[in-house]
Amino acid sequence: MLEKLKNEVYQSNMQLSKLGLVTFTWGNVSGIDRKKGLFVIKPSGVAYENLTPEDMVVVNLKGEVVEGKLNPSSDTPTHTVLYNEFPLIGGIVHTHSPWAVSFAEAGMDIPALGTTHADTFYGDVPVSDALSKAEIESDYEENTGKVIVRTFKEKSIDPSAVPAVLVRQHGPFTWGKDPQQAVYNAKVLEVVAEMSYHALQLTKADIKVPQFLLDKHYYRKHGKDAYYGQTNAKSKIHAKKI
């Protein structure tokens, strides 16, 4: 079942290690088949060097394991909530990458300070509220997903435009159209978190990127008029010739 998706999720999990986004087993990737209503996720606590595609676990949108010989990631309930509440996403990543975690532990959004950020995230990457004692003691991982969803609803943020969040006192989650894009977004998040940290140390001035520059960089890569990259460039050149 879902052999192609298992391999994609396996390869994406291995990318976390190659990109320096995980230490030990501190991270996971999942990917979903929307037609089947099933997603594939890394098994819990298995070292990356020991993983195989066959180790990936298949889970339904109720959070129930339907195939796999190993226990799924302990973050599976969080992924389940996000897949149910954000129907356009196709892959999810969770890491404990240190620069993003630094902002999560400080309870701070990662501010949009420049074009590197704006190319991927249309605005600040939000930090969630802290989970309450009751939320932590009952269905902790499921409530982690719920606090992420609540954060986006309360702040009126489109999860497709800002495909990342910082869970306060915990760490980052990112997502995308597929597992590979979710990993890409996780790496970009870590890079812009480090950049933002250093920029904020260098000045106390208001250095937020202006809206017109945010718009330019985000929309040149995203949306119907995007022109960044070879496919879009060829389309626009062809259109001009016509």
Secondary structure, DSSP 4 states (H G I P E B T S, - for coil): --HHHHHHHHHHHHHHHHTT--STT-EEEEEEETTTTEEEEPBTT--GGG--GGG-EEEETTS-EEE-SSPBPTTHHHHHHHHHH-TT--EEEEE--HHHHHHHHHT--B---SHHHHTT-SSPBPBPPPPPHHHHHSSHHHHHHHHHHHHHHHTT--TTTS-EEEETTTEEEEEESSHHHHHHHHHHHHHHHHHHHHHHHH--S--PPPHHHHHHHHHTTSSTT---SHHHHHHHHHHHH-
